[in-house]
């Protein structure tokens, strides 16, 4: 009986060892782990495309109409309020266009087309290149800035400006706020 138990134990240990080593060989035979392909965009390019698109023009026209109506009605409170909205929007766009502030509200205008950009670029996710806390050195990244910018159908000059920012570092939020205070609009 002891001999039978010893044989069963040896068979079980042998079988377990074979399974353990064979599964390890499958992992090493498969090679390197498959990483996600990441589509990245420069948020400054997105705000440039947005600001030179019909989306921004429509927003500006609505704000201008609101201001004109308030001025025509002599409603100073509404005039001041409307001008403040415009000033805040311009300040925010400075943080986005010269810095790294998020631009998600602009991408909302073209969100239905973003999966097509991802598919065409062969990427699994799309994220601002400024929003990574860590990225593996061997991560597979694809720049999709221009593809996303084209979704806004901006004026031609916008493409030139987007190209020009590629080699320029963004300005820190602190520096942009200092400039805004020093040179208010």
N, C-alpha and C positions, 0 to 999 in steps of 0.2 A: 504494500500500500504506500509506504514511504517512497519507494522507488517510482511508483506511478505518479505521485504528487510532484516529485522532483522533475520528472520528464515533462509533465504538463507545465510546470513553472518555467523550465528551460525553453520550451516551445513558445510560450507566451512572451517571454523576454526576447527571444530571437525574432518573433513576429513584430513586436513593438519596435525593436531596433531597426528592422528592415523598413517598416513604415516611416519611422522618423528620418532615416537617411534618404529614402526615396523621395519624400516630400521636400527635403532640403535640396536635393538635386534638381527637382522641378523648378524651384525658385531660381537657383543659379543658372539652370539651363535657359530659363526664360530671359535672363540678362537683366539689364538695368530696368528699374521701375519706370512705368509710364507716367510722365508728368502731364498735367493739364497744359494746354496751349493757352496763353493769356494774351488777350487783346488789350493793349494799353493806348490811352489817348492823353494828349496834353490838353488839360482843361482850358488853358488860355486860347487854344485854337478853336475850341467849341464856342466860347463866348464871342470870339471875333466873328465866327460864322453866324451865330445867332444875331448879333448886333447889326449885321449887314444882310439880314433876311426880312422877308415879309412878316415873320412872326414879331420881330421887334418893331417894325414899322407900324403894324396894327396896334401894338401896345402903346407906342408913342402917340399915335393919332387919338386913341381913346383918352389918354391922359391930357393931351392938348385940348380936346373937345371939352373935357371936364373943367379944365382951367378957363377956357374961353367962356363957358356957360357961367361959371362962378364970377368971373370979372364982369360979364354983361349984367348979371343980377346984382352986382355990388356986394356980394357976399365975401367980405374980407377974410372971415374965418376959413371958408372953404378954399379961397385962393391960397392962403398961407398953407393950409393942410395939403393941397394938391402939389404945391411947389416943394413941400417937404418930402412927399412921396417920390417925386422926380429926383430930388437931391439924394435921397437914400438909395434909390435904384442906381444912380450913377456911381455913388461911392461903392456900392456892392460890386458893380461891374468892374470898377478899377481893381478891387481886391481879386476878382476872378481873372481879369484880362492881363494883369501885370504880376499877379501872385499865383497862389495855388488854391484859392477858395473853390469849393465844390460848385458844379454847374448842373446838378441834377434837374433843376426846374426847367432848364432849356432842353435837355434830352427828353423830357416828358412830351414835348411837341412832336418828336419823331420816334417815340418808343416803339411803335408798331413796325418800324423798319430796321430796328437795331438787330433783331435775330437774323435778318438777311445779311447784314454786314458781318456778323459773327460767322455765319455759314460760308460766305464768300471768302473770308479771311482764314477760315479753318481754325477758329479759336473756340474754346469752351466757355470762357468768361470774358467780359470787357469791364475794365476798371481804369480810373484815372491813374496815371503813372505816379502821381504825388501821394497816393493813398496806401502805399505798401509800408507795413511796419517791418516786414522781412520778406526776402525773396531768395530762394536757393540759387546759388551761382549758376547752376545748370538749367534754370527755368527757361522754358521756351516762350519768348515774348514776341508779339507782332504789333507794330505800330499801326493803329487804325484811325488815327486822328483825322487824316484827310478824308477817309471813307465816311466817317461820321459827319464831318463838316459839310460834305456834299449833300447830305440829307436835308440841310437847311436851304439849299439852293441860294447861297449868298451871292452878292455882287462879285465880279471877277477879282477886284482888288483884294478881297478878303483872302483869297488863296495865296497871293503873294505875301501878305502879312503873316499868315499862318506859317509859311515856309521860313520867313525871316526869324521867327521866335524860336525855332528848333535849336539853334546854337546859343541861345541866350538863357541865362539862369533867371528864374522868377525872382521877384523882389519880395522880401519878407513882409508879412502882415504888419509888423511893427513899423517898418520903414514906410510902407504905404500909408499907414495911419498918420505918421509924422508929416508926410508930404501933404496929405489931405488937410491937416490942421494948418500947415504953413501956407498953403496955396488953396484956400477954399474956393469953390466954384459958385 
